[in-house]
Amino acid sequence: RPIPECIAREQRVLNRDGSVRQVVPPTLTAEERAEREAAERLAARNRAELSDAVRRDKNLLARFPDEAAHRKAREAPLDTVRMASKTTEIRVRELAAERKPLLEETEFFKGRPLPLRLKQQLDANDAAVEAQRSAAITQSAEVVRVNKLYDLELERLKKLWAGAAPGSLGPATASTDIVTAP
């Protein structure tokens, strides 16, 4: 049985023959216990991050055995965005064509207020054009985001293809956590 007076020191528990059965470490204070628990949580988090990095790297290698497969996977989301961009461009041209007769009609009302119907049609056309411009900006940003994502992924893959062990590159950055499905 540990001696209460010596609880702050290491104590040896002896067998009947005098040999050491076990060594009881000193009882930790609340502060020391909190520090030890924090260190254990940190170590557990680091182990989890490392196992995640290993799993992610193995999945990357399985998904992309070579650069051609990676390039093909990059093109799939880019094609979708490019098609949306073409649709946006076509819609902007259509809206410009719709606006032309409206502007010609406004020439009849020089110096006079526009009829409510015509004003509403022009406003609706302006709003639709602005929405299409906003969509075009969003699509451009999406192309940049997808390219950046795949560039970071390719950089990591090149190191793995060169022989780096999965997980040896450290945990993946937050930007590579989001992978667009092929």
C-alpha positions in Angstrom: 0.0 0.0 0.0 1.4 3.5 -0.9 2.4 5.6 2.1 0.3 8.8 2.2 3.1 10.9 3.5 5.3 10.0 0.6 2.7 10.4 -2.1 4.7 13.2 -3.8 7.6 10.8 -4.4 8.1 7.6 -6.3 7.4 4.6 -4.1 8.4 0.9 -4.5 6.0 -1.9 -3.8 8.0 -4.9 -2.6 7.3 -8.6 -2.6 7.6 -10.7 0.6 11.1 -11.6 -0.3 12.1 -7.9 -0.7 12.2 -7.8 -4.5 10.5 -4.9 -6.3 7.0 -5.8 -7.5 6.2 -2.4 -9.0 7.2 1.2 -8.8 4.3 3.7 -8.1 5.0 7.1 -9.6 4.3 10.2 -7.5 0.7 11.3 -7.5 0.2 14.2 -9.9 -1.2 17.5 -8.9 -4.3 18.8 -10.7 -2.0 21.1 -12.8 0.3 18.3 -13.7 -2.6 16.0 -14.5 -4.1 18.7 -16.8 -0.8 19.1 -18.6 -0.4 15.4 -19.1 -4.0 15.1 -20.4 -3.4 18.0 -22.8 -0.2 16.4 -24.0 -2.0 13.1 -24.6 -4.8 14.9 -26.5 -2.2 16.6 -28.7 -0.4 13.3 -29.3 -3.7 11.6 -30.2 -4.6 14.5 -32.6 -1.2 14.3 -34.2 -1.6 10.5 -34.7 -5.1 11.0 -36.2 -3.7 13.7 -38.6 -0.9 11.4 -39.6 -3.2 8.5 -40.2 -5.5 10.8 -42.2 -2.6 12.0 -44.3 -1.6 8.4 -45.0 -5.1 7.4 -45.9 -5.5 10.5 -48.1 -2.2 9.9 -49.9 -3.0 6.2 -50.5 -6.4 7.2 -51.9 -4.8 9.8 -54.2 -2.3 7.3 -55.5 -5.1 4.8 -56.1 -7.3 7.4 -57.8 -4.5 8.9 -59.9 -1.9 6.3 -61.0 -0.3 8.8 -63.4 -0.5 12.4 -64.6 -2.8 11.6 -67.5 -5.5 10.3 -65.1 -5.1 13.5 -63.0 -5.4 15.7 -66.1 -8.5 13.9 -67.2 -10.1 14.3 -63.7 -9.3 18.0 -63.8 -11.0 18.5 -67.1 -14.4 17.1 -66.0 -15.3 19.9 -63.6 -13.6 22.5 -65.9 -15.8 21.3 -68.8 -18.9 21.8 -66.7 -17.9 25.4 -65.9 -16.9 26.1 -69.5 -20.3 24.9 -70.7 -22.0 27.2 -68.1 -19.8 30.1 -69.3 -20.8 29.5 -72.9 -24.4 29.4 -71.9 -23.9 32.7 -70.0 -22.3 34.3 -73.0 -25.1 33.2 -75.3 -27.7 34.6 -72.8 -25.9 37.9 -72.7 -26.0 38.2 -76.5 -29.7 37.3 -76.4 -30.3 40.0 -73.8 -28.4 42.5 -75.9 -30.6 41.6 -78.9 -33.8 42.0 -76.8 -32.6 45.4 -75.6 -32.0 46.8 -79.1 -35.7 47.1 -80.0 -36.5 48.5 -76.5 -33.9 51.2 -77.0 -35.2 52.0 -80.5 -38.7 52.4 -78.9 -37.3 54.8 -76.3 -36.3 57.2 -79.1 -40.0 58.0 -79.7 -40.2 59.3 -76.1 -37.3 61.8 -76.1 -38.1 64.6 -73.7 -41.1 62.7 -72.3 -41.3 60.1 -69.5 -41.2 56.5 -70.7 -44.3 54.4 -70.5 -44.3 52.2 -67.4 -44.3 49.0 -69.5 -41.2 50.0 -71.4 -39.4 51.2 -68.3 -40.1 47.9 -66.6 -38.9 45.9 -69.6 -35.6 47.9 -69.7 -35.1 47.5 -66.0 -35.8 43.7 -66.3 -33.3 43.5 -69.1 -30.7 45.4 -67.1 -31.2 43.1 -64.1 -30.9 40.0 -66.3 -27.7 41.3 -67.8 -26.3 42.1 -64.4 -27.2 38.6 -63.2 -25.4 37.1 -66.2 -22.3 39.2 -65.5 -22.4 38.1 -61.9 -22.7 34.5 -63.0 -19.7 35.0 -65.4 -17.6 36.3 -62.5 -18.6 33.4 -60.4 -17.7 31.0 -63.2 -14.3 32.6 -63.6 -13.6 32.3 -59.9 -14.7 28.6 -60.0 -12.2 27.9 -62.8 -9.5 29.5 -60.7 -10.5 27.5 -57.6 -10.6 24.2 -59.5 -7.3 24.8 -61.1 -5.7 25.8 -57.8 -7.1 22.7 -56.1 -5.9 20.4 -58.8 -2.5 22.1 -59.0 -1.9 21.6 -55.2 -3.1 18.0 -55.6 -0.7 17.4 -58.5 2.2 18.9 -56.6 1.5 16.4 -53.8 1.0 13.6 -56.2 4.3 14.3 -58.0 6.1 13.9 -54.7 4.3 10.6 -54.0 5.0 9.3 -57.5 8.6 10.1 -57.0 8.7 7.7 -54.0 7.7 9.7 -51.0 6.0 7.4 -48.4 2.2 8.1 -47.9 1.8 10.4 -44.9 5.4 11.6 -45.0 4.4 14.9 -46.6 2.5 15.8 -43.5 -1.2 16.5 -43.3 -2.8 17.9 -46.3 -3.7 21.6 -46.3 -7.3 22.7 -46.0 -7.5 23.6 -49.6 -6.7 20.1 -50.7 -9.3 18.6 -48.4 -12.1 19.4 -50.9 -11.8 17.1 -53.9 -14.2 17.4 -56.8 -15.5 14.0 -57.8 -14.6 12.8 -61.2 
